[in-house]
Amino acid sequence: MSDAPNTQRTSSASAAPTTRQRTRVPKRIATVIINSLKGGVVPRIGLPYITVGREPEINALLRDLDIVADGGASFRFVVGRYGSGKSFLLQTIRNHAMGKGFVVADADLSPERRLQGSKGQGLATYRELIGNLATKTRPEGGALTLILDRWISGVQAQVAAAGVLPDDPRFADEVERRIYAVIADLQEMVHGFDFAKILSTYFHAHLEADDDTKASVLKWFRGEYRTKSEARQELGVNVIIGDEDWYDYIKLFARFLRGAGYQGLVVLVDELVNLYKIPNAISRQYNYEKILTMYNDTLQGKAQYLGIIMSGTPQCVEDRRRGLYSYEALRSRLTQGRFGREGHVDLMAPVIRLTPLTPEELLVLVEKLANIHAGLFGYERRVTEDDLAHFLEVELSRVGADTHVTPREIIRDFIEMLDVMLQDPSQTVSSLLGSGDFGGLGSDSDGGSGAAGSAEGAPAMARVSSIGGASTTGADPAGYAEFKL
């Protein structure tokens, strides 16, 4: 959810932090938020309490969900520097998708998890995705069993609603007929016949309360069979999910989930930089070829009810020696057109490039965190709005702030400052920020401070000073006297 109402209040009249209306955050969620953000990771719960900005990007990705729900497919890359909010955006879309009735699968790539590999790295990614299947009622993941049981129970409820009650001799036949109607729709796809056979096996095991067979089916769906003979012995099928064809089963899952009553499947893949780091050029190219296959399938209509979002750094995408652009077929599809290179933002392009949060958005963010921190530890918030402005002034006036200071660093510094003030009540924002070494604001090579004497720091200071109507032509901290929420 976007935070437009909170963004607007940055220009309203000043009010004491004790009187401003706040949203109460449950302590369990507040603990996760504060601990995750201080540790530099994105919390999986509580995101609506801290979401600020990114409204255009979120709306663009939500439009993709509408396309997927209508039977289409989508593929997007989210590109931004470390700490710029890529993972946060993915988790936000994850929550939105589950709320809209999608099943979501997410995975972080690593040296052991790739899209393709000679040692099962692609299958490892598939296993991670299936293990992290999440729905609105099971947001923490591990929802495969729930999905299958809900599918069968849903069909039984439909049959009963149609007037055929469970004690009717026709009930089992009608349930089976509807089950096979969903299964038959999959058989035309690659590996669809075996996928449908496994679903049928699960259905009969469910009816017969055969937990051993159900466990074997779940094992097959999770890609845990190592040999075909083992799968044939336990389930009577001659195929297993492997490193070469795991993506075909993702497409099958998407179609099945639609038939099972969900809107579709959304796949989130983070840390593309781990493909960029693959030392062997041939292995890298194989992985990029897999991305190309997935990209072509979604945009050419070969996949249905499937949305894919991958995220990475600009270098891992645009580097023509090792990044995605080193694979010519991908470079020609993903590179910006002339208008994009001239500064226009196209959020309908395959690649969404994250722009920095504005100072107004950062102000709203740190105010939210100050309120959550105070509520979590049970104290009256001490930092005033002028303190928040002063904190951002110092953060954004650091040397190289325009290109190197990210929301992750600002959030970490802010929570650390609140923690220090909580443990040592004698400390104030002014005393901590004025210590001379906060944020690396030591003397520069000319003997002046990094905030006032750096040409690189001046644009960031000027940008923050524009909030609330203060002068934007200088880096004078005194301009913050007019910095009001």
Buried (B, 14 or more C-beta within 10 A) or exposed (E): EBBEEBBEBBEEEEEEBEEBEBEEBEEEBBBBBBEBBBEEEBBBBBBBBBBBBBBEBBEBBEEBBEBBBEEBBBBBBBBBBEBBBBBBBBBBBBBBBBEBBBBBBBBBBBEEBBBBBEEBBBBBBBBBBBBBBBBBEBBEBEBBBBBBEBBBEEBBEBBBEEEBEEEEEEBBEBBBEBBBEBBEBBEEBEBBBBBBBBBBBBBEBBBEEBEEBBEBBBBBBBBBBEEEEBBBEBBEBEBBBBBEBBBBBBBBBBBBBBBBBBBBBBBBBBBBBBBBBBEEEEBBBBBBBBBBBBBBBBBEEBBBBBBBBBBBBBEBBBBEEBBBBBBEBBBEBBBBEEEBEEEEEBBEBBBBBBBBBBBBBBBBBBBBBBBBBBBBBEEEBBBBBBBBBBBBBBBBBBBEBBEEBBBBBBBBBBBEBBBEBBEEEEBBBEEBBEEEEBBEBEEBEEEEBBBBBBEBBBBBBBBBBBBBEBEBEBBEBEBBEEBBB
